[in-house]
Amino acid sequence: MAIAAAAVAVATVPGEGGASTKIPYGPGPLTHYTVQRQPRSGSCHFRHTKSHQPLPDPACTPGALNPKVTQATIFRTICRVGYTKLIRPPYYVTRREKVANARSYSYTGPLTQAEYDHFVPLELGGDPNDRRNLWVEPPSPGHKPSSGVHNPKDIVENQAKRLVCAHRVSLAKMQIAIVQNWTTAIARVTQ
């Protein structure tokens, strides 16, 4: 897919029930990251699955893709050991964004217990610092405050990357499955 303007281009893949899911492209990795403006305070609302796992507000956090990661480039990008460390924004940027994003989502819990999460993970070609791809992910059910940040989405992301890098599922199909509902993504793409 040729990308004329990364800010307006989208990946479109048929979704459940014949509906298409579109994920916008962000700018991709930058040599210098700046703090991104976040949605206004209280304008975003968490959703939850039937099992009470958190999902972001699709109006605030629809996901955003890294234009440098395609099916053709996965072995130079996401399947290469250490790739995500090379493109991850620095803590001094993401810490300020996380605080502002918590206000966007009206999250009042301890920030040490919430993850500033890439909705489309870096491991699956998510944009590193596009605000449409980042959200304060609250703790999952059963979370123990003394355990720090740990959530089941991280496990799903690692399984998803293994499937993509083993060519068992296409990158685009996995990205769409994650955006539609990360809790059912693996089951849906391996049916």
N, C-alpha and C positions, 0 to 999 in steps of 0.2 A: 504494500500500500504506500503510495507516495504521500508525503506529508507536506502540503503547501505552507501551512501556517500552524505550528504546533499548538498554539493557544486555542484554535478553533477546530482542529481535526479531532475526530473521534474514531474509536474502534467500535464496530458494530457487529454483533454476533447474535444469531437467533437464540432466544432464551426459552424458558419454560412456556408452554401453551402457545407457541408460535410468536410471542412478542419478542421484539428485539431489545437487547440491552446495549446501551452506548456508554462507553467510558472515554472521557476526554483525554487528550495528551497534554502533559505539562511541558515545561521547558527542558526537563532532563537534568542530568548532573551538571553542576556549575563549578568553576574553579574558586569562586567566592560566593558564599551564601549570605543572604541578609534575612533579617527577621520579617516574616510575612504577616501582613495584616490579617486578622482573624474576623470571622462573622461577628456581628454585634452581640453584645451580652444578652443572654437569654433567648436568642433566636433559633438555637438548635435544640433538638429533643431526642434523647435516646429512645431506641426501640428495643424490644427484647423478643427472643425466640420463645417457643413453647416451653423450652427448658430453662428460660430466664437468662440465657446468655445475651450480653449486650451487643447491639448493632448500632451503627451511626445513623444520623438523620440523612436520608438521601439528598435532601435539598442543600445541606451544608457540606456533606462528605460523600459525594458520589463515587470517589476514587479518581485517580489520574495516573496515566501511564507515562513511562519513560520512553521517549521516541527512539532511543538508541537500542532498546531491547526488542527484538523481533524473533520470530521462530528461526530465522536465518543466522541470528547473532548470539543465540543462547550459549554456545560453547566459548565465546569470547567474553560473555557478560555473566549472566546469572549462574551458569554451571561452572564457572571458574572459581576455585577456592579463594576466598578473601575479597571477592568483588564488592560485596555490600559495604565493607569497611572503606573502600576507596571512594564511594559516592555518598556516604552518610553525612548529613550536615553536622557541624560541630555542636557540642552541648551548649555553648554560650548562645547559640541561635535557637535551638529547639527548646531550651529551658524557658526562655521568654515567650515563645509561641505556645508552649504547653500551659503556662499560667493564663494567657489570654484566651486560649481555646477552652479551658475549664470554665471561664466566665461565659463563653459562647454557649456552652452546653449546660450552664447552671450547675456544674459539678462542684459540690462543696466538701467532698471527702478529702482525706489526706492525699496530696499529689504523689507522695511516695508509694502509694498503693495503686495508683492508676498508671497505665502506660500511655505515652504519647505515641500512638500506633499508626503505622502506614496501613491504610485500609487495604489497598492492593500492595502486598508486601514487596520490599526491595528485591527479595528472592524470586519474585514472580514478575519483575519488570514494572513495579510501581514507581511513580515519580518521587524522588528523594525529598523535595521540599515544597511541592505545590500544596497550598492550603486545602484544596479539594481532596487530597489524599491523606490528610492527617487529622486525627481526632483523639481526644482524651478518652481512652477506653477504660471504663470503670472495672473494678474487680469482678470476676465471675462468681457465681454462686459457690459457696463452700470455701471461699478464699479466707486464708488465715492471715490476719494483719502482720504477724511476726515473720511471715515468709517472704515479704517484699513483693515485687511485681512478678507475677506468674499467671499466665492464663492459657486456657486450652487452644486459643487461636494460634499461638506460637507453634504448637505441635502440628496443627493442621497445615500451617505454612511450610514446615519442613517436609511433611509427607507430600504436599503438592509439588514442591520443587523437585523432589526425587522422581515423581511421576513424569514431570515435564522433561527433566534431564535424561531420563531413560526412554524418552520418546513413546511413553505409554499413553500420553494425552497431549494435545497441542497447548501451547502457551496461551493462546487467545481463549480457548475453551475453559482453561483453568482460571484465568483472570475473571471471566464472566461468572463462573461458578462461585468464586470468592465474593464478588460484589453482590450477587443475588442472595447468598446466605452462606457465610463461611462455615457454619456448623454442619451443613449438609453437602458441602462442595465435593469432598472426596467420594462420598457415596454416589453422587449424581454423575460424576465424570467417569467412574469405573463400572457403571452398570452395563 
